[in-house]
Amino acid sequence: MPLYVYEAKEGGCARCRNGFEISQSLKEPKLEKCPDCGAPVMRVIQAPALGHSRTDLNYRAKRAGFHALKRVQKGEYEKLY
């Protein structure tokens, strides 16, 4: 389920004034009120979280002391680093 961020439109408690995250199904309607104080809230648009690139994974493995192998032929591998 995706995480959504909500903030208070005006006033509100410490939770909704600073913004809060809530996990909701795509089928659930948007929240209109803060669950704690009942102040009107609006959903804040955020950039999506993206996965790591393949090169980043290779770099982190190399830093951790692992080796990457590339398949040359059936049963033969070449050490990349």
N, C-alpha and C positions, 0 to 999 in steps of 0.2 A: 504494500500500500504506500502511496506517495506521502511525503511530508509537506504540509502547507504551513506557511507563516502568516500570522494574523497580527494586526496592530489596532489599537484603539483609534477611532475617528476623532474623538475629543474626550478629554478627562480619562476616567477609568482607573483601575487599580494598578499597582506596581507591575503585575504580570502582563497586562495587556498594553500598558503605556510603553513598556520596553520591547514588546513583541514576544510572541510565543509560538512554538511549533506544535502541530498536532497531526497525527497520522489519521488519514481519512480515506475511505474507499472512493473510487471515481464516481460511484453511483450516489454517494451521500451529497446532500445539498451543502452549499457554503454556510459557514457559521455566520450568524448575524449579530450574536451577542456573546460577550465574554462568559465562559463557563463559571468564573468566580464571582464577578460583580454585576454582570448583566449589561455592561456598557456596550454601545454599538461598536462593532469591529469590522475591518475590511481585510481582504486577503491581499498580501503583498507579493508581487511577482519577483521571483528569484531566478538566477541562472541555474540550469540543471547541472547536476553532478555528473561528470564524465569519467569514464574509466581510464586507466593508465595505458599509455602506448606500449607497443611491443619493445621498442628501443629502450624505454625507461625500465622495463622489466629486466632486459638483458644487462643494462648498466648496474642496476641494483644487485643482480646475481653476481656480477663480476666483482663488485665492491665487497660482497660478503664472502668471496673466496671460492665461488663455484665456477665451473667451466662449462662453456657452451659447445656442443658438438653439432657438426653439419654432416648429414648423410651424403657420402660420395657414391657408394654403390651398395648393393645388398650386403649387409654384414660389415661394411667399412664406413668408418666415421672419421672426420677430420676435426681436430681441436681448433676452435676459433680463438679462444683466449684462455 
